């Protein structure tokens, strides 16, 4: 049993000397304090690094071709009346919509940029009235044909008068709303049947997956813009064209946190390295001080 205990003690990698054989110095205290400060700083840094998250980017083929892509619009035309503005959309699948009014609103603005009248109540009533007539048009198509032609002429005359009045008063228009388009290449434009600004966009479907398991579908895009100024002598009308194309590749950005084992490994490495370095500095400083103060004395090895 005694030999076993002796063999076990021989495996001790941290032997201790008697208290009276140890010598404490000022240089050792300074090195110890500096080492503790460094270790505390490194510990806080590693803890912050462990608690923080990082992102992983993955790419895959986009399989969401059947879904729609909502495009939010909010544009102001300070010198164009709402009556002459038209929102049109067309895509590669052949879908073509002219003068969209569903989920698209137009607000009249005065020359100072302020809204004229109630924000969109009149526009809403006008849309509902138009849709109501559209639902009943099959019942009166033949009997009301002449009346509709007469009404169309009156409507055109009224529109011309309204446009002239709006131009004389310096009215503008704010167009806003949401366009639900197919996930294929296409374009939409706000125009008076002319071209003034041309914007090409490359859209990359993107999905964010947070550490809380929340998923946020969105899109990344790059934009190329062309601008063509119009002088007062040009026979062109202003317009804004947005051409978009969707990438067949979708990007998934996933938020992750580092493992606890990774944290412990890094913590042991930095704290152990700091402890070993301070021990070496303490021995070197002790020998240097001994060499300067006692040049003739025997070097003491700690």
BELGI-V947174 format. One line per field, one symbol per residue. ss: DSSP state (H for helix, E for strand, L for the rest). phi: phi as a letter, one per 40 degrees, with the letter a starting at -180 (. if undefined). burial: I if it has 9 or more other C-alpha atoms within 8 Angstrom, else O. A space follows every 10 residues. Layout:
ss=???
phi=???
burial=???
//
This chain:
ss=LHHHHHHHHH LLLLLLLLHH HLLLLHHHHH HHHHHHHHHH HHHHHHHHHH HLEEEEEEEE ELLLLLLEEE EEEEEEELLL LHHHLEEEEE ELLLLEELLL LLLEEEEEEL LLLLELLLLL HHHHHHHHHH HHHHHLHHHL LLLLHHHHHH HHHHHHHHHH HHHHHHHHLL LEEEEEEEEE EELLLEEEEE ELLLLLEEEE EEEEEEEEEL LLLLEEEEEE EEEEEEELLL LLLLLLLLEE EEEEEELLEE EEEEEEELLH HHHHHHHHHH HHHHHHHHHH HHHHHHHHHH HHHLLLLLLL LL
phi=.ccccccccc cccbcbcccc ccbcbccccc cccccccccc cccccccccc ccbbbbcbba ccbbccccbc bcbabbbcbb cccbcbbbaa bccgcbbbfc bcgbbbbcbc ccgcccgcda cccccccccc cccccbcccb cccbcccccc cccccccccc cccccccccg cbabbaibbc bccbcaabab abgabbbbbb bbbbdbbcbc ccgcbbcaab abbbbbbbcb cccccbbcab bbbbacccbb bbbbcbbccc cccccccccc cccccccccc cccccccccc cccbcccccc bc
burial=OOOOOOOOOO OOOOOOOOOO OOOOOOIIIO IIOOIOOIIO OIIOOIIOOI OOIOOOOOOO OIOOIOOIIO OOIOOOOIII IIOOIIIIII IOOOOOOOOI OOOIIIIIII IOOOIIOOOI OOIOOOIOOO OOOOOOOOOO OOOOOOOOOO OOOOOOOOIO OIIOOIIOOI IIIIIIIIIO OIIIIIIIII IIOIIIIIII IIIIIIIIII IOOOOOOOIO OOOOOOOOOO OOOOOOIIII IIIIIIIOII IIIIIIIIOO OOIOOIIOOI IOOIIOOIOO IIIOIIIOOI IOOOOOOOOO OO
//
